[in-house]
Amino acid sequence: MNLNGHILRRGLAEGRLALLASLRSRQEMFGTAVFVAAFIIGLSFVRDQTVDGTGVAAATASLPGVLGMAVVFVGVLSTAMVLATEREDGTLLRAKALPDGMAVYLVGKVVFAAALVLTTVALLVLPGLFLFDGLAAGLATGWPLLLGVLLLGMVASIPAGTVLGSMFDNPRLVNGIGMIPVMGLTMISGVFYPITALPGWVQAIAQAFPIYWIGLGLRSAVLPDSMLSAEIGESWRHLEMVGVLGAWSVAGLALAPWLLRRMARRVSGSNVEKARQKAMQRV
């Protein structure tokens, strides 16, 4: 028990240091700012429009899907990018050499990704409270459900980022090849338009992955029941949401540590040096 507590404390410290380093990085902060500003400005263009037959502001109806996309993008892609980068620059090799280093490393990465997800969500929600009609009223009663869905969504997404990161030894491949399936799933998961407008077989594919269910859960937290007409079965389907996200969480938490240990065994000083030489040539 003491050992687990020691690992947790060290992991929390590692995650805090990683978050502070990210906050000090102009490139990372610029990327986050562009992501947030693009969606806030885009939604502002439709702030005076309403969803037909509901009276709900179009921007407010769209924001939960954007939040769900942010959870998956940061949880999956950012985690995968960090793992691929740190395998290349030797950080993973150094963690491997320390006592309980891999366990501490994994906890630190989960803490870092969770903090990054919550920061991004906060940057999207706070301006929305003032810009988008109905959002404040929805959050006043729905915030416990919203936090619960965010927590479950992060648990489902961050281990998936670990799995994706273990598949590539080059962060550019993660940003290129890894982006394709995530973007594809985003397009069919009801983020930008109701999923009920898509063919049945496309809906079935979307429902097998977390992004649709995270968006659905977030919509149920902040939107009135009048929006159910745009949902499959005209229901928020909370039990199904918990079931699918729970299944992804269990699978990811079981698979991610094994893959991370396997990835660490394949990292050596010579591999890191080769990766550093390739990186210098790309520059």
matplotlib code that plots the C-alpha trace (Angstrom):
import matplotlib.pyplot as plt

x = [0.0, 2.8, 4.6, 1.5, 1.1, 4.8, 4.3, 1.2, 2.9, 5.9, 3.5, 1.5, 4.8, 5.9, 2.5, 2.7, 6.2, 5.1, 2.0, 4.2, 6.6, 3.7, 2.3, 5.7, 6.0, 4.9, 4.4, 2.0, 0.1, -0.2, -1.6, -4.1, -5.1, -5.7, -7.8, -10.0, -10.2, -11.2, -14.2, -15.3, -15.2, -16.9, -19.7, -20.1, -21.2, -24.3, -25.0, -28.2, -29.6, -31.7, -32.1, -35.5, -38.4, -36.4, -35.6, -32.1, -29.2, -27.3, -23.9, -25.0, -26.2, -22.9, -20.6, -20.9, -19.8, -16.8, -15.9, -16.1, -13.8, -11.4, -11.4, -10.5, -8.0, -6.1, -6.5, -5.5, -3.4, -1.5, -0.7, 0.4, 2.6, 4.3, 5.0, 6.5, 8.6, 9.9, 10.8, 12.8, 14.5, 15.5, 13.0, 11.5, 14.9, 15.7, 12.4, 13.0, 16.3, 14.7, 13.1, 9.3, 10.2, 7.6, 4.8, 5.6, 6.0, 2.5, 0.9, 2.6, 1.4, -2.2, -2.1, -0.6, -3.1, -6.1, -4.9, -4.5, -8.0, -9.6, -7.7, -8.8, -12.4, -12.4, -11.0, -13.9, -16.7, -15.8, -16.2, -19.3, -21.0, -21.1, -21.5, -24.0, -27.6, -28.7, -25.3, -25.1, -28.6, -27.8, -24.6, -26.3, -28.1, -26.0, -22.5, -22.2, -23.1, -20.8, -17.9, -18.7, -18.8, -15.5, -13.9, -15.2, -14.3, -10.7, -10.3, -11.6, -9.4, -6.0, -5.1, -6.0, -3.4, -0.9, -1.7, -1.5, 1.8, 3.3, 2.7, 4.9, 8.5, 8.2, 5.9, 5.4, 3.8, 1.4, 0.5, 0.1, -1.2, -2.7, -4.7, -6.6, -8.8, -9.5, -10.6, -12.7, -14.5, -15.0, -16.8, -19.3, -19.8, -22.4, -19.9, -20.8, -24.3, -26.9, -25.7, -29.3, -28.7, -26.2, -26.8, -27.5, -24.2, -22.2, -24.1, -23.2, -19.5, -19.6, -21.3, -18.4, -16.0, -15.8, -16.1, -19.8, -20.7, -18.7, -20.5, -23.9, -23.2, -22.1, -25.2, -27.4, -25.7, -26.3, -29.1, -32.8, -34.9, -36.3, -33.0, -33.7, -35.3, -31.9, -30.6, -30.7, -33.9, -34.7, -32.9, -29.8, -29.0, -27.0, -26.6, -25.3, -22.9, -21.5, -21.3, -19.3, -17.0, -16.5, -15.5, -13.0, -11.6, -11.2, -9.6, -7.3, -6.2, -5.4, -3.6, -1.7, 0.7, 1.6, 2.3, 4.3, 6.5, 6.9, 7.8, 10.3, 12.1, 12.7, 14.3, 18.1, 20.8, 21.7, 18.1, 17.8, 21.0, 19.7, 16.4, 18.3, 20.4, 17.3, 15.6, 18.7, 18.6, 14.9, 15.7]
y = [0.0, 2.4, 1.4, 2.3, 5.6, 6.4, 5.6, 7.8, 10.7, 10.5, 10.2, 13.2, 15.2, 14.0, 15.0, 18.4, 19.1, 18.0, 20.3, 23.3, 22.6, 22.5, 25.7, 27.4, 26.1, 28.8, 26.4, 24.2, 27.1, 28.7, 25.4, 25.2, 28.8, 28.4, 25.3, 27.0, 30.3, 28.6, 26.8, 29.7, 32.1, 29.5, 28.9, 32.6, 32.9, 30.9, 32.2, 34.0, 30.9, 28.2, 24.5, 24.1, 23.2, 23.4, 27.1, 26.0, 28.2, 26.4, 27.3, 25.9, 22.7, 22.3, 23.0, 19.6, 17.8, 20.1, 19.4, 15.7, 16.1, 18.0, 15.2, 12.6, 14.8, 15.8, 12.4, 10.3, 12.3, 14.4, 11.4, 9.4, 12.4, 12.7, 9.0, 8.9, 12.0, 10.7, 7.4, 9.2, 11.7, 9.2, 10.2, 6.8, 5.1, 7.2, 6.3, 2.6, 2.8, 4.1, 2.0, 1.7, 4.2, 2.8, 2.8, 6.4, 7.4, 6.0, 7.8, 11.0, 10.8, 10.1, 13.1, 15.3, 14.3, 14.7, 18.2, 19.2, 17.9, 19.8, 23.0, 22.8, 22.1, 25.0, 27.4, 26.3, 26.5, 29.7, 32.0, 30.0, 30.9, 34.6, 34.1, 31.3, 31.5, 28.7, 27.2, 28.7, 27.5, 24.0, 23.9, 25.1, 21.8, 19.5, 20.2, 17.0, 14.9, 16.9, 16.3, 12.6, 12.2, 14.1, 11.8, 8.6, 10.0, 10.7, 7.3, 5.8, 8.0, 8.5, 4.7, 4.6, 7.4, 5.2, 2.3, 4.6, 6.1, 2.6, 1.9, 4.7, 5.6, 8.9, 11.7, 13.0, 9.6, 10.0, 13.5, 12.3, 8.7, 8.8, 11.9, 10.2, 7.7, 10.2, 12.8, 10.3, 9.2, 12.8, 13.4, 10.6, 11.0, 13.8, 16.5, 18.8, 17.6, 15.1, 11.5, 10.6, 12.2, 9.5, 6.0, 3.3, 1.5, 4.7, 5.2, 1.7, 2.4, 5.6, 4.0, 1.5, 4.3, 6.7, 10.1, 9.6, 8.6, 11.3, 13.9, 12.3, 12.4, 16.0, 17.0, 15.2, 17.3, 20.8, 20.5, 20.2, 17.2, 19.0, 18.1, 14.4, 14.5, 14.7, 11.6, 7.9, 6.5, 9.9, 9.0, 10.1, 6.4, 6.9, 3.2, 2.4, 5.4, 4.1, 0.6, 1.5, 4.1, 1.6, -1.2, 1.1, 2.2, -1.4, -2.5, 0.5, 0.3, -3.5, -3.0, 0.3, -0.8, -4.0, -2.1, 0.5, -2.1, -3.8, -0.5, 0.2, -3.1, -2.3, 1.1, 1.2, 3.8, 2.9, 3.2, 6.6, 7.8, 6.6, 8.4, 11.5, 11.4, 11.0, 13.9, 16.1, 15.2, 16.2, 19.5]
z = [0.0, 0.9, -2.3, -4.4, -2.5, -3.2, -6.9, -7.0, -5.3, -7.7, -10.7, -9.6, -9.3, -12.7, -14.2, -12.6, -14.0, -17.5, -17.3, -16.2, -19.0, -21.5, -20.1, -20.7, -24.2, -26.6, -29.4, -27.4, -25.9, -29.4, -30.7, -27.8, -28.2, -32.0, -31.4, -28.8, -30.7, -33.9, -32.4, -30.2, -33.2, -35.5, -33.0, -32.5, -36.1, -35.3, -31.8, -32.9, -34.7, -33.1, -33.8, -35.6, -33.4, -30.1, -29.4, -28.4, -29.6, -32.4, -30.8, -27.4, -29.1, -30.9, -28.0, -26.2, -29.4, -29.6, -26.0, -26.7, -29.6, -27.4, -24.9, -27.6, -29.5, -26.4, -24.6, -27.6, -30.0, -27.4, -25.3, -28.3, -29.5, -26.0, -25.9, -29.4, -28.7, -25.3, -26.8, -29.4, -27.1, -24.4, -21.7, -21.7, -21.5, -18.4, -16.8, -17.5, -15.5, -12.3, -9.6, -10.4, -13.2, -15.7, -13.2, -12.2, -15.9, -16.7, -13.8, -14.7, -18.3, -17.2, -14.8, -17.5, -20.1, -17.7, -16.7, -20.3, -21.2, -18.3, -19.2, -22.8, -21.8, -19.4, -22.1, -24.3, -21.7, -19.9, -22.9, -23.9, -20.6, -21.7, -25.5, -25.9, -24.7, -22.5, -21.7, -18.2, -17.3, -18.6, -16.6, -13.4, -13.1, -15.3, -14.1, -12.0, -15.0, -17.2, -14.9, -14.6, -18.4, -18.8, -16.2, -17.9, -21.3, -20.2, -18.7, -22.0, -24.2, -22.5, -22.4, -26.1, -26.6, -24.9, -27.2, -30.3, -29.1, -28.6, -32.3, -33.6, -32.9, -34.7, -33.4, -37.0, -37.9, -34.9, -36.1, -39.7, -39.7, -36.3, -37.1, -40.0, -38.0, -35.3, -37.8, -39.6, -36.4, -35.5, -38.8, -38.3, -34.5, -34.4, -33.5, -36.4, -37.3, -35.9, -36.3, -37.2, -40.6, -41.5, -42.9, -40.3, -41.0, -40.4, -37.1, -36.1, -36.6, -34.7, -31.7, -31.4, -30.4, -27.5, -29.2, -30.0, -26.5, -24.9, -27.0, -26.3, -22.5, -22.6, -24.6, -22.0, -19.3, -20.7, -23.3, -22.7, -23.6, -26.6, -28.3, -28.1, -31.5, -33.0, -31.1, -31.9, -30.4, -29.0, -25.8, -24.0, -23.4, -20.2, -19.5, -22.9, -22.7, -19.4, -20.8, -24.0, -22.3, -19.4, -21.8, -23.5, -20.2, -18.9, -22.2, -22.3, -18.7, -19.2, -22.4, -22.0, -19.1, -21.0, -24.2, -22.4, -20.7, -24.0, -25.7, -22.9, -23.3, -27.0, -26.1, -25.8, -25.9, -29.5, -30.6, -28.9, -30.6, -34.0, -33.5, -32.4, -35.6, -37.7, -35.9, -36.6, -40.3, -40.4, -38.9]

ax = plt.figure().add_subplot(projection="3d")
ax.plot(x, y, z, "-o")
ax.set_aspect("equal")
plt.show()
